Amino acid sequence: MALTIGDLSKATATKVETVRYYERIGLLPKPARTQGNYRAYGQAELGRLSFIRRARDLGFSLDQVRAMLGLSDDQACDCAGIDRIAREHLQEVERKIADLTALRRELTAVIQSCDGGTIADCRIIEALGPSAGI
């Protein structure tokens, strides 16, 4: 069963332009063409694009996705390479969470330091930098 680019787009919630972009950068193989020169996709491309979308939704970079696809193309390959990529990504996610937690603490403290009043006495403006020229 051949899928058009529109069908593939809808089935994976991926914009048509993104599908074309993934083809241009080699994440998706160039599809077969119909006699009318339309792209024709099959289940393999649907599965591959679904994998790409899910990986991107989880925050993996295009380079990480490319590496995982390359490793997964060899079914006999040990999964240690994919495990390493996933563990590195998890470490990056945990670092970002720590950064955001620190940011939340700092913003909470700055907001709580505000007693109201005029801008001239605003603790938030002061905390953000009295030399800001505001």
C-alpha positions as CSV (number, residue, x, y, z in Angstrom):
1,M,0.0,0.0,0.0
2,A,1.6,3.2,-1.2
3,L,1.2,6.4,0.9
4,T,1.4,9.9,-0.5
5,I,3.5,12.5,1.3
6,G,0.2,13.9,2.7
7,D,-0.8,10.5,4.0
8,L,2.6,10.0,5.6
9,S,2.4,13.5,7.1
10,K,-1.0,12.9,8.7
11,A,-0.1,9.4,10.0
12,T,2.9,10.7,11.8
13,A,1.8,14.3,12.7
14,T,4.8,15.6,10.7
15,K,4.6,18.6,8.4
16,V,5.1,17.9,4.7
17,E,8.0,20.3,4.6
18,T,9.6,18.4,7.5
19,V,9.3,15.1,5.6
20,R,11.0,16.7,2.6
21,Y,13.7,18.1,4.9
22,Y,14.4,14.7,6.4
23,E,14.7,13.3,2.9
24,R,17.2,16.1,2.0
25,I,19.4,15.5,5.0
26,G,19.3,11.7,4.6
27,L,17.2,10.7,7.6
28,L,14.6,9.3,5.2
29,P,15.5,7.6,2.0
30,K,14.4,9.1,-1.3
31,P,11.0,7.6,-1.9
32,A,9.9,5.7,-5.0
33,R,7.9,7.8,-7.5
34,T,4.6,7.1,-9.1
35,Q,4.1,7.4,-12.9
36,G,2.8,10.9,-12.2
37,N,6.1,11.6,-10.3
38,Y,4.5,11.7,-6.9
39,R,6.3,10.4,-3.9
40,A,5.2,6.9,-2.9
41,Y,6.0,5.7,0.7
42,G,5.6,2.3,2.2
43,Q,5.4,0.8,5.7
44,A,9.2,1.0,6.1
45,E,9.2,4.8,5.6
46,L,6.2,5.1,7.9
47,G,8.0,3.2,10.6
48,R,11.2,5.1,10.2
49,L,9.5,8.5,10.2
50,S,7.5,7.4,13.3
51,F,10.8,6.6,15.0
52,I,12.3,9.9,14.0
53,R,9.2,11.8,15.3
54,R,9.2,10.0,18.7
55,A,13.0,10.5,19.1
56,R,12.6,14.2,18.3
57,D,9.6,14.5,20.7
58,L,11.9,13.0,23.4
59,G,14.5,15.8,22.6
60,F,17.1,13.8,20.8
61,S,19.1,15.9,18.3
62,L,19.1,15.2,14.6
63,D,22.7,14.0,14.9
64,Q,21.6,11.6,17.7
65,V,18.7,10.4,15.6
66,R,21.0,9.9,12.6
67,A,23.4,7.9,14.8
68,M,20.6,5.7,16.2
69,L,19.1,5.1,12.8
70,G,22.6,4.1,11.5
71,L,23.0,1.7,14.3
72,S,19.5,0.3,14.0
73,D,20.0,-0.4,10.3
74,D,22.2,-3.3,11.3
75,Q,19.9,-5.6,13.2
76,A,22.8,-7.8,14.3
77,C,24.6,-4.9,15.9
78,D,25.0,-4.7,19.7
79,C,22.6,-2.2,21.2
80,A,25.4,-0.7,23.4
81,G,25.8,2.3,21.0
82,I,22.1,3.2,21.2
83,D,22.2,2.7,24.9
84,R,25.2,5.2,25.1
85,I,23.3,7.8,23.1
86,A,20.3,7.4,25.3
87,R,22.3,7.7,28.5
88,E,24.1,10.8,27.2
89,H,20.8,12.4,26.3
90,L,19.4,11.5,29.7
91,Q,22.4,13.2,31.4
92,E,21.7,16.3,29.3
93,V,18.0,16.3,30.3
94,E,19.0,16.0,33.9
95,R,21.4,18.9,33.6
96,K,18.7,21.0,32.0
97,I,16.3,20.1,34.8
98,A,18.9,21.1,37.4
99,D,19.4,24.4,35.6
100,L,15.7,25.1,35.4
101,T,15.2,24.2,39.1
102,A,18.0,26.7,40.0
103,L,16.3,29.3,37.8
104,R,13.0,28.7,39.5
105,R,14.5,29.2,42.9
106,E,16.2,32.4,41.8
107,L,13.1,33.9,40.2
108,T,11.0,32.9,43.2
109,A,13.4,34.7,45.5
110,V,13.5,37.8,43.3
111,I,9.6,37.9,43.1
112,Q,9.2,37.4,46.8
113,S,11.6,40.2,47.6
114,C,9.2,42.7,45.9
115,D,7.3,44.7,48.4
116,G,5.3,46.6,45.9
117,G,5.6,50.4,45.7
118,T,7.1,52.3,42.9
119,I,9.5,51.3,40.1
120,A,12.2,53.4,41.7
121,D,12.1,51.0,44.7
122,C,11.4,47.8,42.7
123,R,13.5,44.9,44.0
124,I,13.0,42.9,40.8
125,I,14.6,45.6,38.7
126,E,17.4,46.0,41.3
127,A,18.0,42.2,41.3
128,L,18.2,42.0,37.5
129,G,20.9,44.7,37.5
130,P,20.8,48.3,38.6
131,S,23.1,49.2,35.8
132,A,20.6,48.0,33.2
133,G,19.8,51.6,32.4
134,I,16.1,51.2,33.0
